[in-house]
Amino acid sequence: CMVWRRREELGGWSRHEAIFLIAYPRMKFWFARVLLLLALQGCRSLRYLGELELKQTPGGLFGAVTNGQDAWFGVDGYPAMIVRVRLRSSAKTSQQEDLVSAAGSPMLEVGRLMLKKEEERLWALVAEPLKEGSSSWFAYVGVGNPPGRLVKVNLLSMERVGYVQLTTSDIRGGVVVGPHAYFVTSAKPATVLRCPTEEMFHGDSFRPLEVALALGEHNVQAVFADSDGKHIVLGTYTQPARIIKLAIPDMTKSASLTLPKQEQMIYCGALWEEHGIFGTSTLPGRLVKVNLQSMTHVSSVEFFRAEDRAVSIVVWRGQAFVGLANEWEQDTSSIIQVDLATMKEVAALVTPRGCTWLYAAVGWQDEALFGSRYHDSSFITRISLPVAKPDIPEIPSGNASGQDAIRLSWTRPFPRYHTGGSPIIGARVLVRPAWHWDWTEEHVYGLAAPDPYAPKHGIGRIVRVHEDPSDLLDEGYGAVVDGLEPMESYKFAVILTNSAGASHRSRSSQAIMTTFSAWLELSILGIAIILDVLFIFIWIASAYGKNLLTSDYSHPEDLLPDDASGAEGGRSFFHVMASWNSEGAMLVTVICGYLFMAAPAHVAFDRYMLKPQRLDDLVCVGISAVFLVSLAALTWSTMGILWGMRKQRQHRVRAWAVAGTGTLWATSTSAIAMCMAWSGSSPSPNGSKIAITVSLQLLLLFAAGSFLEVVVLFSSRVSSALLRWVADKSCPSGAPASPQLWHLCRNG
């Protein structure tokens, strides 16, 4: 049940695994079970081979050695200790262990060796070469307290042999070459100690041969022997770092190299052919390649941001697997794979939770172990070094959508993570409508082969789409899925492929909706543009049919005094200005008030188009009501234009044309917003820009027309009031002006 639940969390079972789970309990013969396990192992290739938690290991792991069967990790504690871990076990106690063995034998802690109480802080764990068939395998432990003490242990029997006080500085590393062991210290400048392994623990009077390095060459952390065993290579923890080559056994300096300024604080090193590979404890970390024969700097690679402090290295077949000393927010760290020929990062993985600060690393054949530090409980991560199938992809997410396509991505912060040690060359994207119960389409990208087990007939069949595919996006971590229906919700899953094969299918994505039809959007905007051009043409025709300043907003009859009332004809200029109660004035007032309401509404429309979101039903009903009212107002404006043309009232035609541009803006924007609100979809990025641009142009034309109508009305009223006042002043006192005088004044 635990295995089943774990596999469901990781994205489901493959076809081979399902057959295995069904067939395994029915097999009565152990030989048949073994054959099935071997077949299953050949069908799968995993990145992680397991992890192990070591409880009560304060300070974490520092230093590691292995013989392939077991691994020994030093614990930087109080006191220091050595933990023995069984990597391969032939004993199986349950069917659950049989299942797990298909992914590699589980690791198991089998023993601990505690040093003396006063021997604290383990800084170095150096093993002698393993002798075949021997019952002893000795290793040397450098502790921080007392400084300079070296403890000898038998790893196979987990016994403490003895100790020797070599120096007064901490022993930070070492290597055994032939009959001698060479240790480096943290002194300033650093010193190198040569110790005969057969004589070192024969009495307290032993004194090693000690050689001091030059000034500035201190805090040596990396030490290893070259390919012919005639030199040892040292890397300093300085700024900038230095590479030193000493001839052995005479301990004379052969050459040294000062690295560039940015390559500093070397913490680890390893040999690859005639090159030395060094990791720097910088932010971010770097990997440096140096030719040890010519002692020249070849190249280096700087890791990406947040990939800090390269503190452990395992070299295997031209690849370097680098452990980082960092801790991400998820309580994880990283292991980076670098191709040493090109010095480029080719892959990376995230360690299990709790496995951070990877100061301990060791490799054996096609496996590597990385140990964590700075935790009360330490973790050991076991990985496969050959190229493996990609890990289960991340759940796809939609970056952008159109009416018939959605752009997906399924990447981590760094695309090369979890690639299986080889670049992603293809992907298969499974597609189904959100309401459907099974996958209906398979989009094939890159060099990925279609799934041979996908159903091809009946319910749940997969239709091939992209048999001759385009290239993948984002280094194999993205693709554009097309051929979809507008305003439809879809779910997606991804299968990645590298040179080793295909990964397991990812979990299903959330429902991602395509945008509403571009034809619908363009139709709404196109009709709006055509009507707007028509309104502009009507306004221009009405304006040029008669002088604007002599428009019909004020008629000569409106300026005549009211003789029937018996009132005196003389009126003040301000009294005439106050009589703005004609139909045109009221219409212009309504237009201006509407303009002030339209401006904030357009801002809200822009925000909704740029960042669409699902709205409540009440809001959707409100938007629909706005659309219906706007449509009615647009119809009313059109009827007003036709009525004004029939009555030959040009001022009314112009005013209703301006009102029509405003109602047209409200109708088009509310129609688009209503489609988005009820369907839950959103326009494409280009569609949003087009809709915002067109609606803004409609609103600006409405604002310009409103301004011109206000100017026309004001000019007409001012001129009429001024003429009437002049006429009243020109007549004898108490005598009303005749209509002929009014026409004479209006004509200048």
matplotlib code that plots the C-alpha trace (Angstrom):
import matplotlib.pyplot as plt

x = [0.0, 2.8, 4.5, 1.2, 0.5, 4.0, 3.8, 0.4, 1.9, 4.7, 2.3, 0.8, 2.0, 3.6, 2.2, 5.1, 4.5, 0.8, 1.5, 4.0, 1.5, -1.1, 1.1, 3.5, 1.2, 0.1, 3.7, 4.5, 8.0, 11.0, 12.6, 9.6, 9.7, 13.4, 12.8, 10.0, 12.1, 14.9, 12.5, 11.1, 14.6, 15.3, 12.2, 12.9, 15.8, 15.6, 17.4, 17.3, 18.4, 17.2, 18.0, 18.8, 18.3, 21.0, 19.5, 21.5, 24.4, 24.8, 27.1, 26.3, 28.5, 32.0, 34.2, 33.2, 34.8, 33.3, 34.2, 31.1, 29.4, 29.4, 30.1, 31.6, 30.8, 32.5, 30.3, 31.5, 30.2, 31.1, 32.8, 33.5, 32.2, 32.1, 28.9, 28.9, 26.1, 25.2, 24.6, 23.8, 22.0, 21.2, 18.6, 15.0, 12.5, 9.2, 7.4, 7.8, 11.6, 11.2, 9.3, 11.9, 14.8, 13.5, 14.8, 18.0, 18.8, 17.8, 20.5, 20.8, 22.9, 24.9, 27.3, 28.9, 32.4, 32.6, 36.0, 37.3, 35.4, 38.1, 38.4, 35.9, 35.1, 36.0, 37.7, 39.2, 38.6, 41.4, 41.4, 44.3, 43.9, 41.7, 43.5, 41.6, 40.8, 42.3, 40.4, 41.6, 41.0, 42.6, 41.6, 42.9, 40.7, 41.8, 40.0, 39.7, 40.2, 42.9, 44.3, 46.6, 45.6, 45.3, 43.3, 43.7, 40.7, 39.9, 36.8, 36.0, 36.0, 34.9, 37.7, 39.9, 43.6, 45.4, 46.4, 49.4, 49.9, 51.3, 51.1, 49.4, 47.1, 44.0, 44.4, 42.1, 42.7, 45.1, 45.8, 47.7, 50.1, 52.3, 53.9, 53.3, 50.3, 50.3, 48.3, 47.6, 46.9, 45.1, 48.2, 49.2, 51.1, 49.8, 52.1, 52.2, 53.1, 54.6, 54.0, 55.1, 51.9, 53.8, 55.7, 53.3, 51.6, 54.7, 55.3, 54.7, 58.2, 57.1, 57.7, 56.6, 58.4, 56.8, 57.1, 55.7, 54.2, 54.9, 53.3, 49.7, 49.3, 47.3, 44.1, 44.6, 41.2, 41.7, 44.4, 44.7, 47.4, 48.0, 47.5, 51.1, 51.3, 54.4, 52.9, 50.2, 48.0, 46.8, 44.2, 44.2, 41.2, 42.5, 41.5, 42.5, 43.1, 46.3, 47.1, 50.3, 52.0, 54.5, 56.8, 56.6, 58.1, 60.8, 58.1, 59.6, 57.5, 57.2, 55.0, 52.2, 49.4, 47.5, 43.9, 42.0, 40.6, 37.0, 38.1, 38.8, 38.4, 38.9, 37.2, 37.3, 39.2, 39.4, 41.4, 40.1, 42.7, 45.5, 43.3, 42.5, 38.9, 38.3, 35.2, 35.0, 33.1, 31.8, 28.3, 27.4, 29.8, 32.3, 34.0, 37.6, 39.6, 43.4, 45.9, 48.2, 51.0, 51.4, 49.9, 47.7, 44.1, 41.9, 38.4, 35.8, 32.0, 30.0, 26.8, 23.5, 22.2, 21.4, 23.7, 26.2, 29.4, 30.7, 32.1, 32.1, 32.9, 32.4, 34.0, 32.7, 33.3, 34.0, 31.2, 31.5, 28.7, 29.0, 27.4, 26.4, 26.6, 23.3, 19.7, 16.7, 13.4, 12.0, 14.9, 16.6, 19.9, 21.2, 23.6, 24.9, 26.2, 28.9, 30.4, 34.1, 35.0, 32.9, 32.7, 28.9, 26.1, 24.1, 21.8, 20.9, 18.6, 17.1, 18.0, 15.3, 14.0, 16.6, 19.6, 21.4, 25.0, 26.5, 30.1, 30.5, 30.5, 31.9, 31.4, 31.6, 31.2, 27.9, 26.6, 27.3, 26.5, 26.1, 25.8, 24.3, 25.7, 24.6, 21.6, 20.9, 19.8, 21.8, 20.7, 22.5, 21.3, 22.1, 21.9, 22.6, 25.4, 24.6, 22.1, 18.7, 15.2, 13.9, 12.2, 8.5, 7.8, 6.3, 2.6, 2.1, 0.9, -0.5, 1.6, -0.6, -3.7, -5.4, -8.7, -7.2, -3.9, -2.4, 1.3, 2.4, 5.5, 6.5, 9.8, 11.5, 13.4, 16.3, 15.4, 18.2, 17.0, 15.7, 16.7, 18.2, 21.7, 21.0, 19.2, 15.5, 15.0, 11.3, 8.0, 4.5, 1.6, -1.6, -4.8, -8.4, -11.4, -11.8, -15.1, -13.8, -12.6, -9.7, -7.0, -8.3, -5.2, -1.5, 0.7, 4.2, 7.1, 10.8, 12.2, 9.7, 8.1, 4.3, 3.2, 2.8, 0.4, -2.0, -5.5, -6.3, -9.9, -13.0, -13.6, -10.5, -8.6, -5.8, -5.6, -2.1, -1.5, 2.1, 3.5, 6.0, 6.5, 8.1, 10.9, 10.3, 10.3, 12.4, 15.1, 12.5, 10.3, 7.6, 5.3, 2.4, -0.6, -2.8, -5.9, -8.1, -11.7, -12.4, -13.8, -13.1, -11.4, -8.6, -6.4, -2.8, -0.1, 3.5, 5.9, 9.5, 12.1, 15.9, 18.5, 17.6, 13.9, 10.6, 9.7, 6.6, 3.5, 3.1, 0.0, -2.9, -2.8, -5.6, -8.2, -6.9, -9.3, -8.8, -9.9, -13.2, -13.3, -11.2, -13.9, -16.4, -14.0, -13.1, -16.8, -17.7, -14.8, -15.3, -18.9, -18.0, -15.4, -17.8, -20.6, -18.1, -16.9, -20.5, -21.2, -18.2, -19.3, -22.8, -21.3, -18.9, -21.7, -24.0, -21.3, -20.2, -23.8, -24.1, -21.6, -21.1, -21.2, -24.5, -26.0, -29.7, -29.2, -30.7, -33.5, -34.4, -37.8, -36.2, -34.7, -37.9, -39.5, -42.8, -45.3, -48.3, -47.2, -47.1, -43.6, -41.1, -38.8, -35.5, -33.6, -30.1, -27.2, -26.9, -30.7, -30.4, -27.3, -29.2, -32.0, -30.3, -33.3, -33.4, -33.3, -29.7, -28.5, -30.0, -28.6, -25.1, -25.3, -26.3, -23.3, -20.8, -22.1, -21.9, -18.3, -17.3, -18.8, -17.2, -13.6, -13.4, -15.4, -12.8, -10.0, -11.8, -12.3, -8.5, -7.7, -10.1, -8.7, -5.1, -5.8, -9.0, -10.5, -13.6, -16.5, -19.5, -22.8, -24.2, -21.4, -22.0, -25.7, -24.7, -22.4, -25.3, -27.6, -25.1, -24.9, -28.7, -29.0, -26.1, -27.6, -31.0, -29.2, -27.3, -30.7, -32.2, -29.2, -29.6, -33.3, -32.5, -30.1, -32.7, -35.4, -33.1, -32.3, -36.0, -36.7, -33.6, -32.3, -28.6, -27.7, -29.8, -28.1, -24.7, -25.6, -27.2, -24.1, -21.8, -24.2, -24.0, -20.2, -20.5, -23.2, -21.2, -18.2, -20.4, -22.0, -18.8, -16.9, -19.8, -20.3, -16.7, -16.8, -20.0, -18.6, -15.5, -17.6, -20.1, -17.7, -14.9, -12.4, -10.1, -8.8, -5.4, -2.6, -2.9, -6.7, -6.5, -4.3, -6.6, -9.7, -8.1, -6.8, -10.1, -12.2, -9.8, -10.1, -13.9, -13.8, -11.4, -13.6, -16.6, -14.7, -13.6, -17.2, -18.5, -15.9, -16.9, -20.6, -19.9, -17.9, -20.7, -23.4, -21.5, -20.6, -24.2, -25.7, -23.1, -23.6, -27.4, -27.4, -25.0, -27.1, -30.2, -28.6, -27.2, -30.7, -32.3, -29.8, -30.2, -34.0, -35.6, -36.3, -39.2, -39.8, -39.4, -37.2, -38.8, -38.1, -36.5, -34.0, -33.2, -32.5, -30.4, -28.3, -27.8, -26.7, -24.0]
y = [0.0, 2.4, 1.7, 2.1, 5.5, 6.7, 5.9, 7.6, 10.7, 10.6, 10.5, 7.0, 3.6, 2.6, -0.4, -2.6, -1.7, -2.4, -5.9, -6.5, -5.6, -7.9, -10.8, -10.8, -12.2, -15.1, -16.3, -19.2, -20.0, -17.8, -18.3, -16.7, -13.8, -13.2, -13.2, -10.7, -8.4, -8.5, -7.7, -4.8, -3.5, -3.5, -1.5, 1.3, 3.7, 5.9, 9.0, 8.5, 5.1, 6.0, 8.1, 7.3, 9.3, 9.0, 10.2, 11.7, 12.9, 16.5, 18.6, 16.4, 14.4, 15.3, 12.9, 9.6, 6.4, 3.2, -0.2, -0.7, -3.0, -0.5, 3.2, 5.0, 8.6, 10.8, 12.7, 16.2, 15.8, 16.0, 13.5, 12.6, 9.3, 7.1, 5.7, 2.5, 2.1, -1.1, -0.3, -3.7, -6.4, -9.9, -10.5, -9.7, -9.9, -8.9, -8.4, -4.7, -5.0, -7.1, -4.2, -1.6, -3.8, -3.1, 0.5, -0.5, -2.1, 0.0, 1.5, 0.5, 1.7, -1.2, 0.3, 3.3, 3.9, 6.6, 8.2, 9.2, 11.9, 14.5, 13.8, 16.3, 17.9, 15.5, 17.4, 14.7, 11.0, 9.5, 5.8, 3.6, 1.8, -1.2, -4.6, -7.4, -10.2, -8.4, -8.4, -4.9, -1.6, 1.3, 5.0, 8.1, 10.6, 14.2, 15.9, 19.5, 19.0, 18.3, 20.1, 18.1, 14.7, 11.9, 8.8, 5.4, 3.2, -0.2, 0.3, -3.3, -4.2, -0.7, -0.5, 2.3, 1.4, 4.4, 8.0, 10.2, 13.9, 15.2, 19.0, 21.8, 22.8, 21.2, 18.4, 19.3, 16.6, 13.9, 11.2, 7.9, 7.1, 4.0, 3.6, 7.2, 9.3, 13.0, 15.4, 19.1, 21.6, 24.8, 26.7, 30.1, 29.3, 25.7, 22.8, 19.3, 16.3, 13.1, 10.0, 6.4, 4.4, 1.4, 3.5, 6.2, 4.5, 2.8, 4.9, 8.5, 9.6, 9.6, 12.9, 13.4, 15.3, 18.7, 21.2, 24.7, 26.3, 29.9, 33.0, 33.4, 29.6, 28.7, 26.8, 23.9, 22.0, 20.0, 17.4, 14.4, 12.6, 13.0, 10.2, 8.8, 9.0, 11.2, 14.4, 15.6, 18.5, 21.1, 23.8, 26.7, 28.4, 31.9, 34.9, 34.3, 30.6, 28.8, 25.4, 23.8, 20.7, 18.9, 16.0, 13.0, 11.5, 14.2, 17.0, 19.6, 22.1, 21.4, 24.3, 26.6, 28.5, 31.5, 31.4, 34.4, 36.8, 35.5, 31.9, 31.8, 29.7, 26.2, 23.7, 20.4, 18.8, 15.6, 14.1, 13.7, 12.3, 14.9, 17.6, 18.8, 19.7, 22.1, 23.5, 27.0, 28.0, 31.1, 32.7, 31.2, 28.3, 27.7, 24.6, 25.1, 22.9, 23.0, 21.1, 19.5, 18.7, 22.3, 23.9, 26.1, 27.3, 25.6, 26.8, 27.2, 27.3, 29.5, 28.0, 29.8, 32.1, 30.3, 27.4, 28.3, 26.7, 23.7, 21.7, 18.1, 16.4, 12.9, 12.4, 9.6, 9.0, 12.6, 14.0, 15.8, 15.6, 18.6, 18.8, 22.3, 23.8, 25.6, 25.3, 26.2, 27.3, 23.7, 22.4, 20.9, 21.4, 20.6, 18.3, 19.7, 17.6, 19.2, 17.8, 18.1, 18.2, 21.3, 22.6, 23.1, 22.2, 19.4, 18.4, 18.9, 17.5, 18.6, 16.5, 15.0, 17.2, 17.6, 16.7, 20.0, 21.3, 18.4, 18.4, 14.6, 12.7, 9.5, 7.5, 3.8, 2.4, 3.9, 5.3, 8.3, 9.1, 12.7, 13.4, 16.5, 18.6, 21.1, 19.1, 16.9, 14.2, 13.8, 12.4, 10.4, 10.7, 7.9, 8.7, 6.9, 8.3, 6.9, 8.7, 7.8, 8.6, 12.0, 12.4, 12.9, 16.3, 19.2, 19.7, 21.8, 25.4, 27.7, 30.8, 32.2, 31.1, 32.0, 30.9, 27.6, 27.3, 27.3, 27.8, 25.3, 25.1, 22.5, 23.8, 24.3, 27.5, 26.0, 24.1, 21.5, 20.0, 16.4, 15.7, 12.4, 13.5, 14.1, 17.0, 16.7, 15.9, 15.4, 15.6, 14.2, 16.4, 14.6, 16.6, 16.1, 18.4, 19.3, 17.5, 14.3, 11.3, 10.1, 11.5, 12.2, 13.6, 13.2, 16.0, 14.8, 17.3, 17.0, 13.4, 11.9, 8.7, 8.3, 6.1, 2.6, 1.6, 4.5, 3.2, 3.8, 2.6, 3.0, 5.3, 7.0, 6.6, 9.1, 11.0, 11.7, 15.4, 16.6, 13.5, 15.7, 18.1, 21.5, 22.2, 22.3, 25.6, 26.6, 23.9, 21.1, 22.5, 24.2, 23.7, 25.4, 23.0, 24.0, 22.7, 23.5, 24.8, 28.4, 29.1, 25.4, 24.2, 21.6, 19.5, 18.5, 16.0, 15.7, 12.9, 13.9, 12.0, 12.0, 9.6, 6.9, 6.9, 8.4, 9.5, 8.7, 10.8, 14.0, 14.7, 16.4, 20.2, 22.4, 23.3, 25.9, 27.7, 29.0, 32.5, 33.4, 33.4, 35.9, 36.2, 37.2, 39.8, 41.2, 41.2, 43.4, 45.7, 45.8, 46.8, 49.4, 50.9, 51.0, 52.7, 55.1, 56.1, 56.6, 58.8, 60.9, 61.3, 62.4, 64.9, 66.4, 66.6, 68.4, 70.7, 71.8, 72.1, 75.3, 77.6, 76.2, 79.7, 80.4, 77.0, 76.4, 76.1, 79.6, 80.7, 84.4, 83.7, 82.7, 86.2, 88.1, 89.7, 88.2, 90.9, 88.8, 88.9, 92.6, 92.4, 94.9, 93.8, 95.0, 92.2, 92.2, 90.4, 88.0, 87.3, 86.1, 84.0, 82.2, 80.9, 77.7, 75.5, 74.4, 70.8, 71.2, 72.5, 69.7, 67.1, 68.6, 68.6, 64.9, 64.1, 65.9, 64.1, 60.8, 61.5, 62.0, 58.7, 56.9, 57.8, 55.8, 53.0, 52.7, 52.5, 49.5, 47.9, 48.2, 46.5, 43.7, 43.1, 43.0, 40.9, 38.8, 37.1, 35.0, 37.3, 36.6, 35.9, 39.2, 41.1, 39.2, 40.2, 43.8, 43.8, 42.2, 45.0, 47.6, 46.0, 46.1, 49.7, 50.7, 48.9, 50.7, 54.0, 53.3, 52.6, 55.8, 57.8, 56.3, 57.2, 60.7, 61.1, 60.0, 62.2, 65.3, 64.6, 64.4, 67.7, 69.2, 70.2, 70.0, 70.8, 67.8, 65.6, 66.6, 66.2, 62.7, 61.7, 62.6, 60.7, 57.8, 57.6, 57.5, 54.8, 52.8, 52.8, 51.5, 48.9, 47.4, 47.3, 45.9, 43.2, 42.0, 42.2, 40.2, 37.4, 37.2, 37.3, 34.6, 32.2, 32.6, 32.9, 35.8, 37.3, 36.5, 39.0, 40.6, 40.6, 42.5, 45.1, 45.5, 45.8, 48.4, 50.4, 50.4, 51.3, 54.1, 55.5, 55.4, 57.2, 59.9, 60.6, 60.9, 63.3, 65.4, 65.5, 66.5, 69.3, 70.7, 70.6, 72.6, 75.2, 75.4, 75.8, 78.4, 80.4, 80.4, 81.4, 84.2, 85.6, 85.5, 87.2, 89.8, 90.7, 91.0, 93.2, 95.5, 95.7, 96.6, 99.4, 100.7, 101.2, 104.2, 103.8, 101.6, 100.7, 97.0, 96.1, 94.9, 91.6, 93.3, 94.8, 91.4, 90.0, 93.0, 92.6, 88.8, 89.5, 91.9]
z = [0.0, 0.8, -2.6, -4.4, -2.7, -3.4, -7.1, -7.3, -5.8, -8.4, -11.3, -11.7, -12.8, -16.0, -18.0, -16.9, -13.2, -13.5, -14.9, -12.2, -9.4, -10.8, -11.6, -8.6, -5.9, -8.1, -8.7, -6.5, -7.6, -6.6, -10.0, -11.8, -9.4, -10.1, -13.8, -13.5, -11.3, -13.8, -16.6, -14.6, -13.9, -17.6, -18.3, -15.9, -15.1, -12.1, -11.1, -7.3, -6.0, -2.5, 0.6, 4.2, 7.3, 10.0, 13.3, 16.1, 13.9, 15.1, 12.9, 9.8, 7.5, 6.5, 4.4, 2.9, 1.5, 0.0, -1.2, -3.3, -0.7, 2.2, 2.7, 5.7, 6.5, 9.0, 11.5, 12.5, 16.1, 19.8, 19.9, 16.2, 14.9, 11.8, 10.5, 8.4, 5.8, 3.9, 0.2, -1.1, 0.8, -0.4, 2.4, 1.8, 4.5, 2.9, -0.4, 0.1, 0.0, -3.2, -4.7, -3.6, -4.9, -8.4, -7.9, -6.1, -2.8, 0.2, 2.3, 5.9, 8.8, 10.2, 12.7, 14.4, 15.7, 18.4, 18.9, 22.3, 24.2, 23.7, 19.9, 18.5, 15.1, 12.2, 9.4, 7.2, 6.4, 4.3, 3.4, 2.2, -1.1, -0.7, -0.8, -2.3, 0.2, 3.2, 6.5, 7.3, 5.6, 7.4, 7.3, 8.9, 10.7, 11.3, 14.2, 15.1, 18.8, 19.9, 16.8, 14.6, 16.0, 13.5, 14.5, 12.7, 12.4, 10.8, 8.7, 8.2, 11.9, 13.0, 15.5, 16.7, 16.2, 17.7, 17.2, 16.6, 17.2, 13.9, 14.3, 16.1, 13.2, 11.9, 9.4, 6.5, 4.0, 2.7, 0.2, 0.4, -2.4, -2.2, 1.3, 2.3, 3.4, 2.7, 4.8, 4.5, 7.4, 7.9, 8.9, 7.4, 5.2, 5.0, 5.6, 4.0, 6.1, 4.8, 6.9, 6.3, 6.9, 8.4, 10.9, 11.8, 14.8, 16.3, 19.3, 20.3, 19.1, 15.5, 13.6, 10.0, 7.3, 7.2, 4.4, 4.5, 1.4, 0.3, 1.8, 0.7, 0.2, 3.2, 4.1, 1.7, 1.4, -1.8, -2.3, -4.7, -6.6, -10.4, -12.9, -12.7, -8.9, -9.0, -7.8, -5.4, -6.3, -3.8, -4.0, -1.6, 0.0, -0.8, -2.9, -5.7, -5.3, -6.2, -7.6, -6.3, -7.6, -5.3, -6.4, -4.2, -2.2, -1.9, -1.3, -3.7, -5.5, -9.2, -10.3, -9.1, -10.8, -9.6, -10.9, -12.2, -9.6, -9.8, -9.1, -5.4, -2.3, -3.7, -1.4, -3.3, -6.2, -8.3, -11.1, -14.7, -17.2, -17.2, -15.7, -12.2, -11.6, -8.7, -7.0, -5.4, -2.3, -4.0, -4.6, -7.1, -7.2, -10.0, -11.5, -12.7, -15.1, -15.0, -17.2, -14.6, -17.1, -18.3, -15.2, -17.3, -16.7, -19.4, -18.7, -16.0, -15.6, -13.3, -12.0, -12.0, -9.3, -6.0, -7.0, -4.3, -3.0, -5.0, -2.0, -3.2, -6.5, -8.0, -11.4, -13.7, -17.4, -18.3, -16.1, -12.8, -10.3, -8.0, -4.6, -3.4, 0.1, 0.1, 1.3, -0.7, 0.7, 0.4, 2.7, -0.3, -2.2, -5.7, -7.5, -10.7, -13.6, -15.8, -19.0, -18.5, -22.2, -22.9, -19.3, -19.6, -17.3, -18.8, -16.0, -12.3, -9.7, -6.4, -3.4, -1.1, 1.7, 4.5, 2.3, 2.2, 2.5, 0.6, 2.1, 1.8, -1.5, -2.9, -6.0, -6.9, -10.4, -11.7, -8.4, -6.2, -2.6, -1.2, 2.5, 4.3, 7.0, 9.7, 10.9, 14.0, 11.6, 8.4, 5.1, 2.5, -1.1, -3.6, -7.3, -10.5, -12.6, -16.1, -18.3, -17.0, -18.1, -17.1, -13.8, -13.6, -15.2, -13.3, -13.7, -16.9, -16.5, -19.1, -20.0, -22.7, -24.7, -27.9, -29.5, -30.7, -28.9, -25.4, -24.6, -21.9, -19.7, -17.2, -15.9, -12.6, -11.9, -13.8, -17.0, -16.9, -13.6, -13.6, -17.2, -16.3, -17.2, -20.8, -22.6, -23.3, -27.0, -27.1, -25.3, -25.6, -24.4, -23.6, -24.0, -23.0, -22.4, -18.8, -18.6, -20.3, -18.3, -20.5, -22.8, -26.3, -28.1, -28.0, -29.4, -30.2, -30.2, -31.0, -31.2, -28.8, -30.1, -29.8, -26.9, -28.4, -25.6, -26.2, -27.2, -30.8, -31.0, -29.0, -26.0, -24.7, -28.0, -28.6, -31.8, -33.0, -33.7, -34.6, -36.2, -38.0, -35.0, -34.6, -32.2, -28.5, -26.6, -23.6, -23.9, -24.0, -21.2, -23.2, -26.2, -28.0, -28.2, -31.1, -32.8, -29.8, -29.7, -28.6, -25.1, -24.1, -20.9, -21.3, -19.0, -20.0, -18.9, -20.1, -20.9, -21.5, -23.5, -23.5, -25.0, -22.3, -23.0, -21.8, -18.3, -16.4, -17.2, -15.1, -13.0, -14.8, -14.9, -13.8, -16.3, -18.8, -21.0, -24.5, -25.3, -26.8, -30.6, -32.3, -35.0, -32.4, -31.0, -34.4, -35.4, -32.4, -32.9, -36.7, -36.4, -33.8, -36.1, -39.1, -37.1, -35.6, -39.1, -40.2, -37.2, -37.9, -41.6, -40.5, -38.0, -40.6, -43.2, -40.8, -39.6, -43.1, -44.3, -42.2, -40.4, -36.9, -35.3, -36.9, -36.0, -35.3, -31.6, -31.4, -33.8, -34.5, -33.1, -29.8, -29.5, -30.1, -27.0, -25.8, -27.0, -25.9, -22.3, -22.2, -20.7, -21.6, -24.3, -22.8, -21.1, -19.6, -21.2, -18.2, -18.2, -21.8, -21.0, -18.3, -20.7, -21.7, -21.8, -25.4, -26.6, -27.9, -24.5, -22.6, -25.1, -24.8, -21.0, -21.0, -23.3, -21.1, -18.0, -19.7, -20.7, -17.1, -16.2, -19.3, -18.4, -15.1, -16.8, -19.5, -16.9, -15.3, -18.7, -19.4, -16.1, -16.8, -20.3, -19.0, -16.0, -16.6, -13.6, -12.9, -11.8, -9.6, -11.2, -9.8, -11.5, -14.8, -14.6, -14.0, -17.1, -19.2, -18.0, -19.0, -22.5, -22.9, -21.8, -24.1, -27.0, -26.4, -26.1, -29.4, -31.1, -29.6, -30.9, -34.4, -34.4, -33.2, -36.1, -38.6, -37.0, -37.2, -40.8, -41.7, -39.8, -41.3, -37.9, -38.4, -34.8, -33.6, -36.2, -34.9, -31.2, -31.8, -33.8, -30.9, -28.5, -30.9, -30.6, -26.8, -26.8, -29.4, -27.1, -24.2, -26.4, -27.8, -24.5, -22.5, -25.2, -25.0, -21.2, -21.1, -23.4, -21.1, -17.9, -18.8, -20.6, -18.0, -20.9, -21.8, -25.0, -26.4, -25.6, -29.1, -28.8, -25.5, -27.1, -30.1, -27.9, -25.6, -28.6, -30.4, -27.4, -26.5, -30.0, -29.7, -26.4, -27.6, -30.7, -28.3, -26.1, -29.1, -30.5, -27.0, -26.8, -30.2, -29.4, -26.2, -28.1, -30.7, -28.2, -26.2, -29.3, -30.5, -27.1, -26.5, -30.0, -29.7, -26.2, -27.3, -30.4, -28.4, -25.9, -28.7, -30.3, -27.0, -26.5, -30.0, -29.7, -28.1, -24.4, -23.8, -27.4, -28.4, -31.3, -34.5, -36.1, -39.0, -36.6, -35.2, -38.6, -39.5, -36.3, -37.0, -40.5, -39.2]

ax = plt.figure().add_subplot(projection="3d")
ax.plot(x, y, z, "-o")
ax.set_aspect("equal")
plt.show()
